[in-house]
Amino acid sequence: QLQLVESGGGLVQPGGSLRLSCAASGFSLDYVAIGWFRQAPGKEREGVSCISNSGTSTNYADSVKGRFTISRDNAKNTVYLQMNSLKPEDTAVYYCAARGLNTCPAGINTGHLFGSWGQGTQVTVSS
């Protein structure tokens, strides 16, 4: 019954934008931090962003800082990742995951500290 479902991925040209959604069912996101992660073919999973339960604290990977924005709407039990100025190197499967604490861990590549992973949504940036 505990699920996270990502949506909003697709094919976009370089410089374009996408908004990813992470919707929870079976539990409330009110009291947990949510992270976004991505994995490209043949590459290790990398952290993208994280947001605290209240939305007042966020972090970003250096590679996406200034281009991506994480936000949340706890009333809708949903977290978002707005991705602007997309680059080919952003191509990956994007996952969201919940942490059983209200704050984000220190650092960015912290996927091992998260649980309740979603299935992922494909983002492809290509001409």
Stockholm file with secondary structure:
# STOCKHOLM 1.0

chainA/1-127         QLQLVESGGGLVQPGGSLRLSCAASGFSLDYVAIGWFRQAPGKEREGVSCISNSGTSTNYADSVKGRFTISRDNAKNTVYLQMNSLKPEDTAVYYCAARGLNTCPAGINTGHLFGSWGQGTQVTVSS
#=GR chainA/1-127 SS CCEEEEECCEEECTTCCEEEEEEEESSCSTTSEEEEEEECTTSCCEEEEEECTTSSCEEECTTTTTTEEEEEEGGGTEEEEEECSCCGGGCEEEEEEEESSSSCCSSSCCGGGCBSCCCCEEEEECC
#=GC SS_cons         CCEEEEECCEEECTTCCEEEEEEEESSCSTTSEEEEEEECTTSCCEEEEEECTTSSCEEECTTTTTTEEEEEEGGGTEEEEEECSCCGGGCEEEEEEEESSSSCCSSSCCGGGCBSCCCCEEEEECC
//
